[in-house]
Amino acid sequence: MKFYSTNNPENFVSLKEAVIKGLAPDQGLYMPERVPVMPAEFFQELPFMSFQEMGVEIIRALFKEDLTETQIQVLVAHTLSFPAPLVQVEEGVYSLELFHGPTLAFKDFGARFCSKLMSMLMAKEERLVRVLVATSGDTGSAVANGFYKVPGVEVIILYPKGKVSKLQEKQFTTLGENIHCLEVDGVFDDCQRMVKQAFLDEELNQKMLLTSANSINIARWIPQCLYYFHAWAQLPDKEKKLAVSVPSGNFGNIGAGILAERMGLPIDIFVASTNVNKVVPEFLDSGIFEPMPSLATISNSMDVGNPSNFYRLLDLYGNDEAKLKSKMVGYYFSDEETAEALRKVNTTTGYLMDPHGAVGYLGLKNFLEGKEAEFQGIFLETAHPGKFQSTVEEVLQESIQLPERLQAFLTKEVKSESMGNDFEEFKEYLLAR
């Protein structure tokens, strides 16, 4: 399989180059040259497959030209080593719980796939790979834990000062070893800009091998399509129309859902659910994509004002805006609306969401209103509520129990350096390493 840039569909690169480069030289995002459509028999058998059996079939369809059967088996086993259960919350409303991995967030799937694939592709290389990561919360912890102590890889994580939860910060700043963290005096978009500039800097790229483990990297992005297939397989009713609501920030997750739909998965509509960082919902309404400075919210992992993966959404529908709008609707919600949904669902059903899941739930409920006879819906619960302990406890006015894995991080010491949001300062830091 070859991969092309969203900015230049005529220029193809290999899987290895796409993964190791992360971002194309023209600043485009890499996309597969073709999207394989799974056969009808696959969907007939899917409800009876294990998560890993299903994963092997899909990854084989995508990467059989580049990886051996053994590599595919090992890669999938490493990636899908924890469950993603579909839980009924209300009649016709299901939560896809993606927080059962090592760092209790959906990004564990992509981070584990990315680290394993990268180590496979670089097995015969002697050069040190430096992975640059911008995070608004969960990406940092998932990537740090996914690449922790991986030989030949150094990870440098940039995160905005005071804009990730303390627990999220502890999950990636306390590891040490090959994980290095920079607390940037700015917002997530500053971190993302600095990382992108590093990839395009000629001097840096001559002196070191740089790559990304953000969702801009196909090795982080593509494997996220797997749990959409798994969600559909768990639905009791396969005949009713399906809406999937994805709490969205950088839009990689919903893009992976669209990839699954392009591969044949019967999803009828995607709901792009955001907080007040509403660039994509406004595009879906007006047809104008206009990045904005990001705003801080209680669903902080979605505080993105210029979502990189937007162009993947268009590309997956042949850059046909009308086609994208026929398959996607968008809603955005305030912190007050998010908190009220979290509180109300917990009170009426006993189900506890995190703030991002609450945004996804609200988007789904808005879409389903008046369509309940025709549609059923899934919203993605992307992180364990305990990762946002102070916010959730303030909303509920009661304490919540943290899983032991999260409690363990709280006692550890933060290891990070402070940095301004100027690229030249970041460049000097990299050159000094």
C-alpha positions as CSV (number, residue, x, y, z in Angstrom):
1,M,0.0,0.0,0.0
2,K,1.3,3.4,-0.9
3,F,0.3,6.7,0.8
4,Y,-0.2,10.2,-0.6
5,S,-0.4,13.6,0.9
6,T,-3.8,15.4,1.2
7,N,-2.0,18.4,-0.4
8,N,-0.5,16.3,-3.3
9,P,-2.4,13.2,-4.3
10,E,0.1,12.5,-7.1
11,N,3.1,12.0,-4.7
12,F,3.2,8.5,-3.2
13,V,5.4,7.2,-0.4
14,S,5.9,3.8,1.3
15,L,4.3,2.7,4.6
16,K,7.7,3.1,6.3
17,E,8.2,6.6,5.0
18,A,4.6,7.7,5.9
19,V,4.9,6.4,9.5
20,I,8.4,7.7,10.1
21,K,7.8,11.1,8.5
22,G,4.4,11.5,10.2
23,L,3.7,14.7,8.3
24,A,4.2,15.1,4.6
25,P,6.9,17.6,3.5
26,D,4.1,19.8,2.0
27,Q,2.3,19.8,5.4
28,G,-0.4,17.5,4.1
29,L,-1.6,14.4,6.0
30,Y,-0.8,10.9,4.6
31,M,-3.7,8.9,3.3
32,P,-3.9,5.3,1.9
33,E,-3.9,5.2,-1.9
34,R,-7.1,3.1,-1.7
35,V,-9.6,2.1,0.9
36,P,-10.4,-1.7,0.8
37,V,-14.0,-2.6,1.1
38,M,-14.6,-5.6,3.4
39,P,-16.7,-8.3,1.7
40,A,-20.3,-9.1,2.7
41,E,-19.3,-12.4,4.3
42,F,-17.0,-10.5,6.7
43,F,-20.0,-8.5,8.1
44,Q,-22.1,-11.7,8.4
45,E,-19.3,-13.3,10.5
46,L,-18.3,-10.2,12.4
47,P,-20.8,-10.6,15.4
48,F,-19.2,-14.0,16.1
49,M,-15.6,-12.8,15.9
50,S,-13.4,-11.9,18.8
51,F,-12.0,-8.3,18.9
52,Q,-8.6,-9.6,17.8
53,E,-9.9,-11.9,15.1
54,M,-11.8,-9.0,13.6
55,G,-8.7,-6.7,14.0
56,V,-6.5,-9.2,12.1
57,E,-9.0,-9.3,9.1
58,I,-9.1,-5.5,8.9
59,I,-5.4,-4.8,9.3
60,R,-4.6,-7.6,6.8
61,A,-6.9,-5.9,4.3
62,L,-5.0,-2.6,4.8
63,F,-1.4,-3.7,5.3
64,K,-1.0,-7.2,3.7
65,E,1.4,-5.9,1.1
66,D,3.7,-4.3,3.7
67,L,3.6,-6.7,6.7
68,T,4.0,-10.4,7.1
69,E,1.2,-12.4,8.5
70,T,3.2,-12.9,11.7
71,Q,3.7,-9.2,12.0
72,I,0.0,-8.5,11.6
73,Q,-0.9,-11.0,14.2
74,V,1.6,-9.6,16.7
75,L,0.6,-6.0,16.0
76,V,-3.1,-6.7,16.5
77,A,-2.5,-8.8,19.6
78,H,-0.5,-6.0,21.1
79,T,-3.0,-3.3,20.2
80,L,-6.3,-5.0,21.1
81,S,-5.2,-6.5,24.5
82,F,-8.1,-4.9,26.4
83,P,-11.9,-4.8,25.8
84,A,-14.1,-2.0,24.3
85,P,-17.6,-2.9,25.6
86,L,-20.8,-1.5,24.3
87,V,-23.0,-0.5,27.2
88,Q,-26.7,0.4,26.9
89,V,-27.4,3.7,28.7
90,E,-30.9,4.3,27.6
91,E,-33.4,2.7,25.1
92,G,-31.6,2.9,21.8
93,V,-28.6,4.8,23.2
94,Y,-25.3,3.0,23.8
95,S,-21.9,4.0,25.1
96,L,-18.8,2.6,23.5
97,E,-16.3,2.4,26.4
98,L,-12.8,3.0,25.1
99,F,-11.1,3.6,28.5
100,H,-10.2,0.1,29.5
101,G,-6.5,0.3,28.3
102,P,-3.3,1.1,30.3
103,T,-4.0,4.9,30.5
104,L,-7.8,4.6,30.5
105,A,-8.3,6.6,27.3
106,F,-9.2,5.7,23.7
107,K,-5.8,6.8,22.5
108,D,-4.3,3.7,24.0
109,F,-5.4,1.7,20.9
110,G,-3.6,4.0,18.5
111,A,-0.5,4.6,20.7
112,R,0.1,0.9,21.2
113,F,-0.3,0.2,17.4
114,C,2.0,3.1,16.5
115,S,4.8,2.1,18.9
116,K,4.7,-1.5,17.9
117,L,4.6,-0.8,14.1
118,M,7.3,1.8,14.4
119,S,9.6,-0.6,16.2
120,M,8.9,-3.2,13.5
121,L,9.7,-0.8,10.7
122,M,12.8,0.5,12.4
123,A,14.2,-2.8,13.6
124,K,17.2,-2.7,11.2
125,E,17.9,1.0,11.6
126,E,20.7,2.2,13.9
127,R,19.5,5.8,14.1
128,L,17.6,7.1,17.2
129,V,14.0,8.1,16.3
130,R,12.7,11.2,18.1
131,V,8.9,11.2,18.4
132,L,7.4,14.7,18.8
133,V,4.0,14.9,20.4
134,A,1.6,17.8,21.1
135,T,-1.1,17.0,23.6
136,S,-4.2,18.6,25.0
137,G,-4.4,15.7,27.6
138,D,-4.8,12.1,26.7
139,T,-2.5,11.8,23.7
140,G,0.5,12.5,26.0
141,S,-0.3,9.8,28.5
142,A,-1.2,7.2,25.8
143,V,1.9,7.9,23.7
144,A,4.3,8.1,26.7
145,N,3.1,4.8,28.1
146,G,3.0,3.2,24.7
147,F,6.6,4.1,23.9
148,Y,8.0,3.9,27.4
149,K,11.4,2.1,27.3
150,V,11.0,1.2,23.6
151,P,14.6,0.8,22.4
152,G,15.8,3.3,19.8
153,V,13.0,5.8,20.4
154,E,13.0,9.1,22.4
155,V,9.7,10.8,23.0
156,I,9.3,14.6,23.5
157,I,5.9,15.7,24.6
158,L,4.7,19.4,24.5
159,Y,1.7,20.3,26.5
160,P,0.0,23.6,27.4
161,K,0.7,25.0,30.9
162,G,-2.3,24.8,33.2
163,K,-4.6,23.4,30.5
164,V,-4.5,19.6,31.1
165,S,-5.9,17.9,34.2
166,K,-3.4,17.2,37.0
167,L,-4.0,13.5,36.7
168,Q,-3.5,13.6,32.9
169,E,-0.2,15.5,33.5
170,K,1.0,13.0,36.0
171,Q,0.4,10.1,33.6
172,F,3.0,11.4,31.1
173,T,5.4,13.6,33.1
174,T,6.3,11.1,35.8
175,L,7.8,8.3,33.7
176,G,11.3,9.6,32.9
177,E,13.6,7.2,31.0
178,N,13.1,8.0,27.2
179,I,10.1,10.2,27.8
180,H,10.8,14.0,28.0
181,C,8.1,16.6,28.7
182,L,7.9,20.3,27.9
183,E,5.3,22.5,29.6
184,V,4.6,25.2,27.0
185,D,3.4,28.7,28.0
186,G,0.5,28.7,25.6
187,V,-2.4,26.6,24.3
188,F,-2.6,23.3,22.5
189,D,-2.5,25.0,19.1
190,D,0.9,26.5,20.0
191,C,2.2,23.1,20.9
192,Q,0.9,21.6,17.6
193,R,2.3,24.5,15.6
194,M,5.8,24.1,17.1
195,V,5.8,20.3,16.4
196,K,4.7,20.9,12.7
197,Q,7.4,23.6,12.3
198,A,10.0,21.1,13.6
199,F,9.0,18.5,11.0
200,L,9.4,21.1,8.2
201,D,12.7,22.6,9.5
202,E,15.5,21.6,7.1
203,E,18.4,21.9,9.7
204,L,16.6,19.8,12.2
205,N,15.7,17.1,9.7
206,Q,19.3,16.9,8.5
207,K,20.6,16.3,12.0
208,M,18.0,14.0,13.5
209,L,15.2,11.6,12.6
210,L,11.9,13.2,13.6
211,T,8.4,11.6,13.6
212,S,5.0,12.1,15.2
213,A,2.7,10.0,17.3
214,N,-0.2,12.5,17.1
215,S,-3.2,11.5,15.1
216,I,-1.6,13.2,12.1
217,N,0.4,9.9,11.9
218,I,-1.4,7.2,10.0
219,A,0.0,4.6,12.5
220,R,-1.9,6.4,15.3
221,W,-5.0,7.2,13.2
222,I,-5.8,4.1,11.1
223,P,-6.1,1.6,14.0
224,Q,-8.8,3.6,15.6
225,C,-11.2,2.4,12.9
226,L,-11.1,-1.1,14.6
227,Y,-13.3,-0.3,17.5
228,Y,-16.1,1.1,15.3
229,F,-16.4,-2.4,13.7
230,H,-16.4,-3.9,17.1
231,A,-19.1,-1.5,18.3
232,W,-21.4,-2.5,15.4
233,A,-20.7,-6.2,16.1
234,Q,-22.1,-5.8,19.6
235,L,-25.3,-4.0,18.7
236,P,-28.4,-6.2,19.4
237,D,-30.3,-4.7,16.4
238,K,-28.3,-4.7,13.1
239,E,-31.3,-3.5,11.0
240,K,-32.1,-0.2,12.6
241,K,-30.2,2.9,11.2
242,L,-27.2,3.8,13.2
243,A,-25.9,7.2,14.3
244,V,-22.4,7.5,15.9
245,S,-21.6,10.5,17.9
246,V,-17.9,11.3,18.5
247,P,-16.7,13.9,20.9
248,S,-14.2,15.7,18.7
249,G,-11.2,18.0,19.1
250,N,-8.5,17.3,16.5
251,F,-11.0,15.1,14.5
252,G,-8.8,12.1,14.1
253,N,-11.2,9.8,15.9
254,I,-14.2,10.7,13.8
255,G,-12.0,10.4,10.7
256,A,-11.2,6.9,11.7
257,G,-14.9,6.2,12.0
258,I,-15.4,7.5,8.5
259,L,-12.6,5.2,7.3
260,A,-14.5,2.3,8.8
261,E,-17.6,3.5,7.0
262,R,-15.7,3.7,3.7
263,M,-14.6,0.1,4.3
264,G,-18.2,-0.9,4.3
265,L,-19.3,-0.5,7.9
266,P,-23.0,0.4,7.9
267,I,-23.0,3.7,9.8
268,D,-25.7,6.0,8.5
269,I,-24.7,9.3,10.1
270,F,-21.8,10.7,12.1
271,V,-22.4,13.3,14.7
272,A,-19.4,15.7,15.3
273,S,-19.9,16.8,18.9
274,T,-17.7,19.5,20.2
275,N,-17.4,22.0,23.0
276,V,-17.3,25.7,22.2
277,N,-14.3,25.1,20.0
278,K,-16.9,24.7,17.2
279,V,-14.9,25.1,14.0
280,V,-16.2,22.0,12.3
281,P,-19.9,22.3,13.4
282,E,-19.8,25.8,12.0
283,F,-18.3,24.6,8.8
284,L,-21.1,22.0,8.5
285,D,-23.6,24.8,9.0
286,S,-22.0,27.5,6.8
287,G,-19.6,25.8,4.5
288,I,-16.7,27.9,5.7
289,F,-13.8,26.3,7.6
290,E,-12.4,29.1,9.8
291,P,-9.8,28.2,12.5
292,M,-10.1,30.1,15.7
293,P,-8.0,30.5,18.9
294,S,-8.8,27.6,21.2
295,L,-10.9,28.2,24.3
296,A,-10.4,26.4,27.6
297,T,-13.3,24.1,28.7
298,I,-14.0,21.3,31.1
299,S,-13.6,18.9,28.2
300,N,-10.0,20.0,27.7
301,S,-8.8,17.2,25.4
302,M,-11.1,18.8,22.8
303,D,-9.9,22.3,23.1
304,V,-8.6,22.6,19.6
305,G,-9.2,25.6,17.4
306,N,-7.5,24.4,14.2
307,P,-8.2,20.6,13.9
308,S,-5.5,19.0,11.7
309,N,-7.6,16.0,10.6
310,F,-10.4,18.1,9.0
311,Y,-8.7,17.6,5.7
312,R,-8.9,13.8,6.1
313,L,-12.6,14.0,6.5
314,L,-12.9,15.8,3.2
315,D,-10.4,13.5,1.5
316,L,-12.3,10.4,2.6
317,Y,-15.3,11.7,0.6
318,G,-13.3,12.7,-2.4
319,N,-13.1,16.3,-1.3
320,D,-16.8,16.6,-1.9
321,E,-18.2,18.9,0.8
322,A,-21.8,18.0,-0.1
323,K,-21.1,14.3,0.4
324,L,-19.4,15.0,3.8
325,K,-22.4,17.1,4.9
326,S,-24.8,14.3,3.8
327,K,-23.0,11.9,6.2
328,M,-22.2,14.2,9.1
329,V,-24.0,16.7,11.4
330,G,-22.4,18.9,14.0
331,Y,-23.4,20.2,17.4
332,Y,-21.5,22.2,20.1
333,F,-22.1,22.6,23.8
334,S,-21.2,24.9,26.6
335,D,-19.6,23.8,29.8
336,E,-22.9,24.3,31.6
337,E,-24.7,22.0,29.2
338,T,-22.0,19.4,29.5
339,A,-22.1,19.4,33.3
340,E,-25.9,19.2,33.3
341,A,-25.9,16.2,31.0
342,L,-23.2,14.4,33.1
343,R,-25.2,15.1,36.2
344,K,-28.6,14.2,34.7
345,V,-27.5,10.9,33.1
346,N,-25.8,9.8,36.3
347,T,-28.9,10.6,38.4
348,T,-31.5,9.0,36.0
349,T,-29.5,5.9,34.8
350,G,-26.6,5.5,37.2
351,Y,-24.2,5.7,34.3
352,L,-21.2,8.0,34.9
353,M,-19.7,9.8,31.9
354,D,-16.6,11.9,31.7
355,P,-17.0,15.5,30.3
356,H,-16.0,14.4,26.7
357,G,-18.4,11.5,26.7
358,A,-21.1,13.9,28.0
359,V,-20.5,16.1,24.9
360,G,-20.8,13.0,22.7
361,Y,-24.0,12.0,24.5
362,L,-25.5,15.5,24.0
363,G,-24.7,15.5,20.3
364,L,-26.3,12.1,19.9
365,K,-29.5,13.1,21.8
366,N,-29.8,16.2,19.8
367,F,-29.6,14.2,16.5
368,L,-32.0,11.5,17.7
369,E,-34.7,13.8,18.8
370,G,-37.8,12.9,16.8
371,K,-35.9,10.1,15.0
372,E,-36.0,7.4,17.7
373,A,-38.2,5.1,15.7
374,E,-35.8,5.2,12.8
375,F,-32.4,5.4,14.4
376,Q,-30.4,4.0,17.3
377,G,-27.2,5.6,18.5
378,I,-23.7,5.1,19.9
379,F,-21.7,7.8,21.6
380,L,-18.0,7.3,22.4
381,E,-16.8,7.4,26.0
382,T,-13.3,8.3,25.3
383,A,-11.8,8.5,28.8
384,H,-12.5,7.2,32.3
385,P,-14.3,9.8,34.4
386,G,-11.6,9.5,37.0
387,K,-9.1,11.2,34.7
388,F,-11.2,14.4,35.3
389,Q,-11.8,13.7,39.0
390,S,-12.0,17.3,40.2
391,T,-14.4,18.4,37.4
392,V,-16.7,15.3,37.8
393,E,-16.8,15.6,41.6
394,E,-17.6,19.3,41.4
395,V,-20.5,18.6,39.0
396,L,-21.9,15.7,41.0
397,Q,-21.1,17.2,44.4
398,E,-19.8,13.8,45.6
399,S,-16.5,11.9,45.4
400,I,-15.8,9.2,42.8
401,Q,-13.6,6.2,43.2
402,L,-10.4,6.2,41.2
403,P,-9.2,3.0,39.6
404,E,-5.9,1.7,41.1
405,R,-4.0,2.5,37.9
406,L,-4.9,6.1,38.2
407,Q,-4.2,6.3,41.9
408,A,-0.7,5.0,41.4
409,F,0.2,8.0,39.2
410,L,-0.8,10.5,41.9
411,T,2.1,9.7,44.2
412,K,4.8,10.1,41.5
413,E,6.9,13.2,40.9
414,V,6.4,15.4,37.8
415,K,9.5,15.6,35.5
416,S,9.1,18.4,33.0
417,E,10.8,21.6,31.7
418,S,9.1,24.9,31.1
419,M,9.3,26.5,27.6
420,G,7.8,29.5,25.8
421,N,5.7,29.1,22.7
422,D,8.4,30.3,20.3
423,F,9.6,27.8,17.8
424,E,13.2,28.9,17.9
425,E,13.4,28.1,21.6
426,F,12.1,24.6,20.8
427,K,14.5,24.2,17.9
428,E,17.4,25.1,20.2
429,Y,16.2,22.5,22.7
430,L,16.2,19.8,20.1
431,L,19.6,20.7,18.6
432,A,21.1,20.6,22.1
433,R,20.0,17.0,22.6
